[in-house]
Amino acid sequence: MERYFTSGWHEDLRRRVREFAEREVRSRIPEMESSRTVAHELSGLIARQGWIGVTIGREYGGMGAGHLAKTIIIEELARVCGAMGAMVQASQLGVAKIVHFGNAAQKRTWLPRIAAGDCLPTIAVTEPESGGHVLGMETTAVRDGDDYILNGHKVFVGNSHVGDVHGVVVRTGEGSKGLSAFLVEADRPGFSLAPHRPAMGLHGFSFGELIFDNCRVPAANLLGGEGKGLAVAYSSSVLYGRPNLTAVSLGIHQAAFEETTALCIERERYGAPLAKLNSIKLRLGRMKSRLMTARLAAYHAVHLLDQGLPCDAELMNAKFLNHESAVESARDAMEIHAASGLFTDRPVERYLRDAHHIYAPAGTSDIQLLRLGEVALGTAKGQWSEQLSGLVRTAEPRRRLGQLETAGLSS
């Protein structure tokens, strides 16, 4: 499918990201796993490669290369380290809110800094009491002259502890029209972070709690005007969150498959390599089939997104299929490794832990299936990919990428 969906430029990008990940990221994993602290330095190093700006237009210093290129970057980082794949995907959610809803001044201020790797953005929607129920949020913003005053909490914010500017969706009124989004700089008075809490996996990545205590934000930081918060939250989740998390799952899946295949070739049982056993071949065959199908779903969905075509269902399916299949293959990898897979000198237990983290963000597997059921019944409430197609589309992607190849751009 690389031969169908990707160009030579895409494959060169893949090679460069993979070489970087092997050279700069892999050696840092033991420290991240043992310390379970936030990888500030590594996050900044990755950002400075320019990859956070993959969907930012060239007029702002970005790559302007689209969602398929973004998928490849995240996938290749996650193949080596799920935490750093997650770091890049979370930053892309922060990019989305500015690209789609920022005004000219906001774009001029933030997009060049993000593209250069000098600023990591986030998006903050989820709250302790409402969870994924966006309309149940209680964090407020109250107008006070030329400012808004924010009060409340946000949780499970990707890149919480490395983010420089947070896109925060809060309540400014009642109902679905009463949500608004603001850009909140990390050094703004009244803003603070709860201590980092290590989780089961993705060690080195932060997804923590933001606290707003009479945090005063200029009205100029409002994204898209009052009442646009629901659109900011949903579009970022659907058009960036689902494909981004799909890419993280895909990278973890690829790593689990490669590690297990290598073990089966190297390890002997009954006087022959494990790979000679038909039971092992069947397991590897299932893993390979899942991986091929998952990548096809992932690349097809973002290919449609780059074309500006309606693809909400494809994005849902890609997120569902890639998470579920990555967990299944990681479980198969653990079982093939048997007792040796339980120890941390081998990475398969990390793959399984990391894969579980992809379940909830941008909608659990059950949510994806519910939404796909609504599509099947004809009761789906519109398509975000269609509503924002003019903003998502990379104009004439094949021709555009040909121009990038001709220009010999390296990022």
GUBA-569677 format. One record per residue (C-alpha): z, x, y. Coordinates in steps of 0.25 Angstrom, whole numbers, padded with zeros to 4 digits, always signed. Layout:
N
ZXY
...
//
This chain:
411
+0000+0000+0000
+0001+0012+0009
-0014+0013+0008
-0015-0001+0012
-0005-0003+0023
-0004+0011+0029
-0013+0021+0036
-0013+0036+0035
-0004+0036+0047
+0006+0027+0041
+0006+0037+0029
+0008+0049+0038
+0019+0042+0045
+0026+0040+0031
+0024+0054+0027
+0031+0059+0040
+0042+0049+0039
+0045+0053+0025
+0045+0068+0028
+0054+0066+0039
+0064+0057+0031
+0064+0068+0020
+0066+0079+0029
+0076+0073+0039
+0082+0061+0033
+0085+0064+0018
+0094+0076+0020
+0103+0067+0029
+0105+0056+0019
+0117+0063+0011
+0125+0064+0025
+0121+0049+0029
+0126+0044+0015
+0139+0052+0015
+0143+0050+0029
+0138+0035+0031
+0137+0038+0046
+0125+0034+0055
+0114+0044+0055
+0112+0046+0070
+0105+0059+0070
+0095+0055+0059
+0092+0042+0066
+0089+0049+0079
+0080+0059+0072
+0072+0048+0065
+0071+0040+0078
+0065+0052+0085
+0054+0053+0075
+0048+0041+0083
+0048+0031+0071
+0057+0021+0077
+0045+0019+0087
+0035+0016+0076
+0033+0001+0081
+0035+0005+0096
+0021+0006+0103
+0016+0019+0108
+0017+0015+0122
+0032+0017+0120
+0031+0029+0112
+0032+0023+0099
+0022+0024+0087
+0016+0010+0088
+0014+0011+0073
+0019-0003+0068
+0027-0008+0057
+0021-0002+0045
+0023+0012+0051
+0038+0008+0053
+0039+0003+0039
+0034+0017+0034
+0044+0024+0043
+0056+0016+0039
+0052+0016+0024
+0050+0031+0024
+0064+0034+0030
+0071+0024+0021
+0064+0031+0009
+0073+0043+0012
+0085+0036+0019
+0087+0021+0020
+0096+0023+0032
+0086+0029+0041
+0075+0019+0037
+0085+0009+0041
+0088+0016+0054
+0073+0016+0058
+0071+0001+0054
+0083-0003+0062
+0078+0004+0074
+0065-0003+0073
+0072-0016+0074
+0077-0011+0088
+0063-0007+0091
+0058-0021+0088
+0066-0029+0098
+0061-0020+0110
+0046-0020+0105
+0046-0035+0103
+0055-0040+0114
+0058-0028+0124
+0052-0030+0138
+0044-0019+0144
+0056-0011+0150
+0063-0012+0137
+0052-0006+0130
+0049+0005+0139
+0064+0008+0139
+0067+0008+0124
+0054+0009+0116
+0051+0024+0120
+0065+0028+0117
+0065+0022+0103
+0051+0027+0100
+0056+0041+0104
+0068+0040+0095
+0078+0041+0107
+0083+0027+0104
+0086+0019+0092
+0086+0003+0094
+0093-0007+0085
+0093-0022+0085
+0107-0030+0083
+0107-0044+0078
+0117-0046+0067
+0131-0050+0070
+0144-0050+0061
+0145-0066+0061
+0131-0070+0061
+0124-0060+0052
+0109-0062+0051
+0110-0076+0057
+0104-0072+0071
+0107-0085+0078
+0122-0083+0074
+0124-0071+0083
+0136-0071+0093
+0134-0058+0101
+0131-0063+0115
+0125-0058+0128
+0129-0065+0141
+0121-0063+0154
+0129-0056+0165
+0120-0053+0177
+0110-0043+0173
+0117-0040+0160
+0121-0047+0147
+0134-0044+0141
+0134-0043+0125
+0146-0046+0116
+0146-0046+0101
+0143-0038+0089
+0130-0035+0080
+0131-0029+0066
+0122-0023+0056
+0114-0017+0067
+0104-0006+0062
+0106+0007+0069
+0118+0002+0076
+0124+0016+0078
+0111+0024+0081
+0105+0013+0090
+0103+0016+0105
+0098+0002+0109
+0102-0011+0102
+0094-0024+0102
+0105-0034+0102
+0102-0049+0099
+0113-0057+0105
+0116-0072+0110
+0114-0076+0124
+0113-0091+0121
+0113-0101+0111
+0104-0103+0099
+0092-0095+0095
+0087-0094+0110
+0101-0088+0113
+0099-0074+0107
+0094-0062+0115
+0092-0047+0113
+0097-0035+0121
+0095-0021+0121
+0108-0014+0121
+0110+0001+0123
+0120+0008+0113
+0127+0014+0125
+0129+0001+0133
+0144-0002+0136
+0149-0013+0128
+0141-0009+0116
+0148-0002+0104
+0146+0000+0089
+0155-0003+0078
+0158+0009+0069
+0147+0012+0059
+0150+0006+0045
+0144+0013+0033
+0137+0004+0024
+0132+0004+0009
+0119+0011+0013
+0110+0016+0024
+0120+0027+0027
+0116+0033+0040
+0111+0020+0046
+0119+0011+0055
+0119-0004+0055
+0132-0007+0063
+0139-0016+0073
+0136-0017+0088
+0147-0022+0097
+0144-0028+0111
+0157-0030+0120
+0152-0034+0133
+0140-0026+0132
+0132-0027+0145
+0117-0026+0143
+0107-0027+0155
+0098-0040+0154
+0086-0030+0154
+0090-0027+0140
+0087-0041+0135
+0076-0041+0125
+0065-0052+0127
+0074-0061+0135
+0085-0070+0132
+0083-0078+0120
+0074-0068+0112
+0085-0063+0104
+0082-0071+0091
+0067-0066+0092
+0072-0051+0094
+0081-0052+0082
+0071-0059+0072
+0059-0052+0076
+0066-0038+0075
+0071-0043+0061
+0058-0049+0056
+0048-0039+0061
+0056-0026+0060
+0068-0028+0052
+0062-0034+0040
+0050-0023+0039
+0060-0012+0043
+0070-0015+0032
+0058-0017+0022
+0054-0003+0025
+0069+0002+0023
+0069-0005+0009
+0055+0001+0006
+0060+0015+0009
+0072+0014+0001
+0064+0008-0011
+0054+0019-0011
+0066+0029-0011
+0072+0022-0023
+0059+0022-0031
+0056+0037-0028
+0070+0041-0032
+0070+0033-0045
+0056+0038-0049
+0060+0052-0047
+0073+0050-0055
+0065+0044-0066
+0055+0056-0067
+0066+0067-0066
+0077+0061-0075
+0076+0061-0090
+0082+0052-0100
+0079+0052-0115
+0072+0065-0114
+0061+0060-0104
+0061+0056-0089
+0066+0042-0085
+0052+0039-0081
+0048+0039-0095
+0056+0027-0098
+0049+0013-0097
+0062+0006-0092
+0062+0016-0080
+0047+0015-0078
+0049+0000-0077
+0060+0001-0067
+0052+0011-0058
+0040+0002-0060
+0048-0010-0054
+0053-0001-0042
+0038+0004-0040
+0033-0011-0040
+0044-0015-0030
+0042-0004-0021
+0027-0006-0020
+0028-0021-0018
+0039-0018-0007
+0031-0009+0000
+0019-0018+0000
+0027-0029+0006
+0033-0020+0017
+0020-0014+0021
+0012-0027+0021
+0023-0034+0030
+0023-0023+0041
+0008-0022+0040
+0007-0037+0044
+0017-0034+0055
+0009-0023+0060
-0003-0032+0060
+0004-0043+0068
+0003-0053+0057
+0014-0063+0053
+0022-0057+0042
+0036-0062+0043
+0036-0066+0028
+0030-0052+0024
+0041-0045+0032
+0052-0054+0025
+0046-0051+0011
+0045-0036+0014
+0060-0035+0018
+0064-0044+0006
+0055-0037-0004
+0058-0023+0000
+0073-0024+0001
+0074-0031-0013
+0065-0022-0020
+0072-0009-0014
+0085-0014-0019
+0079-0017-0033
+0073-0004-0034
+0085+0004-0029
+0093-0004-0040
+0082+0001-0050
+0083+0015-0045
+0099+0015-0046
+0097+0009-0061
+0087+0020-0065
+0096+0031-0059
+0108+0025-0066
+0121+0031-0064
+0115+0043-0056
+0110+0033-0045
+0124+0030-0042
+0127+0043-0036
+0123+0047-0022
+0116+0060-0025
+0104+0051-0028
+0099+0041-0018
+0096+0029-0026
+0110+0023-0023
+0107+0025-0008
+0094+0017-0009
+0101+0005-0016
+0112+0005-0005
+0102+0007+0006
+0092-0004+0001
+0104-0015+0001
+0105-0013+0016
+0091-0019+0018
+0095-0032+0013
+0101-0039+0025
+0094-0034+0038
+0082-0043+0043
+0086-0053+0033
+0091-0053+0019
+0082-0054+0007
+0086-0069+0006
+0083-0071+0021
+0069-0065+0018
+0067-0074+0006
+0072-0086+0014
+0062-0083+0025
+0050-0081+0015
+0054-0095+0009
+0052-0101+0023
+0039-0094+0024
+0035-0100+0011
+0039-0114+0015
+0033-0113+0029
+0046-0114+0036
+0047-0100+0042
+0050-0100+0057
+0038-0092+0062
+0035-0077+0061
+0041-0066+0069
+0029-0057+0065
+0020-0067+0071
+0028-0070+0083
+0028-0055+0087
+0015-0051+0081
+0010-0046+0094
+0022-0037+0096
+0022-0032+0081
+0008-0029+0079
+0003-0015+0079
-0011-0018+0085
-0022-0015+0075
-0012-0006+0066
-0023+0001+0058
-0031+0005+0070
-0018+0009+0077
-0013+0018+0066
-0027+0024+0065
-0025+0028+0080
-0011+0034+0076
-0017+0042+0065
-0028+0047+0074
-0017+0051+0085
-0009+0058+0074
+0004+0052+0078
+0016+0057+0070
+0025+0046+0075
//
